[in-house]
Amino acid sequence: MKKDVALVLSSGGPRGIAYIGAIEELLSRGYNIRSVAGTSMGSLVGGVFAAGKLAEFKEWITSLNGWSVFSLMDLSLSKNHFVKGDKIIEAIKSVVPDVDIENLEIPYRAVATDLCTGEEVVFRSGKLFDAVRASISIPTLFRPVQYGMSMLIDGCMVNCLPSNRVERSEDDILVAFDTNYMEPAALRATLLREAVEQSAERAFYQQTREQAADIIADFKSQKDVGMLDRLQTAGSRALELVGRVREFRKVADNRSDVDFGDTYMSIIDRSFSIMNHHQTEMMLSNYPPDVLVRMPFDAYGDIADYAKAAEIAELGRALMAEALDRYEQKTL
C-alpha cells in the first residue's frame, strides 16, 4: 500500500482547523506527507505543517478563547475592508517564524486571486506568510494584499481545492480534505423539517392563546362560585398552561435551526459556500483523489468558532481516520 501523500487542503474558515487533526492522523498511521497545497485556511495550516511547526501552532490556536479571538481582529473603517489582517499574522509569526517557501521541508503551494485580472495566483516562492496573508484575504472582510501592480484576495474565488497545484510524484496518493461540502437532498430535508416545526409552533401558540382566553372567560362567568375558589381554579389551570409552554420552549430552543440568510453576514457566508462547493465538485471530477475527506460547510462558520479549535481539530482527526479506514480496506 502506498504511503507517500500529496495533501490538498481547501478553504473553509474555522473548519480548516480540522486539518491539524487530519495531518496528525495521517502521520500516526505512518503516511509520509511529501507535498501540500492549500487555499485560504488550507494555505495557513498547510504552510505551518510544511514549516515543521504544526505542534506549536496547535498549542497556540487551541489556547484561544472568545475574547482573544476577537482581540486579534484589527478593525478598520476603510471603505474596502473591515479587518486589516496584520495583527493575526503577526500573532501567528510569533509562534511560527516566517520562512522562504523555497526552504520549507516539503514542496508547498498557496493559492490567491488577482482582483484586477481575475486570474489565479499560485505561490511557489517568497515569504510563507506573504502567501498565506494573500490566500486568506476574504473579500470585504480582510484588506486586499498589494502584489506588484495587482491586489490579491482569497484564493477561494478561483480555486478552493487546489488538487491541480500540489506537487505530485509517481508513487504518491492524492489526499484531499474538503470543508465546503453541501448535500442538496439533506438541505431540502432540513427546509421541510423546519417548515413542519414552524407550523407546529404556530399551532401550539394559537391553541395556547385560546386556552388562556378560556381560563379568563370561565373565571368571569362563574359568578355563582366564590372568588377564592375561582382564583384557585384559574390559577391552577394557568400554571399548568405555563408549564406546557416552558416544556415546549425547551424543545424548540434545542433545535439546530439552519441560517438560510437572515443577516448580511449569513448571506455572504452562504454565497461563498455555494460557490466553493461547486468549484470543489468540478475539481474532484477532474482530479479525483485517492482519499477524500469531507466536512459540511455549515459545521463551523462563525468567527467565534476559532475558540473551539481543540474540538474542531479532533473532528478533523476522526474524519480522516474514517476516510483512511475506507481507503485501506479497499487497497488491501
PyMOL commands that set and color helices and strands:
alter all, ss='L'
color gray80, all
select helices_A, chain A and resi 13-28+41-50+54-61+66-71+86-93+101-103+128-135+155-157+184-221+227-253+264-286+303-331
alter helices_A, ss='H'
color red, helices_A
select strands_A, chain A and resi 4-9+32-39+81-83+108-114+120-123+140-142+145-147+150-154+172-181+291-296
alter strands_A, ss='S'
color yellow, strands_A
deselect
rebuild
show_as cartoon
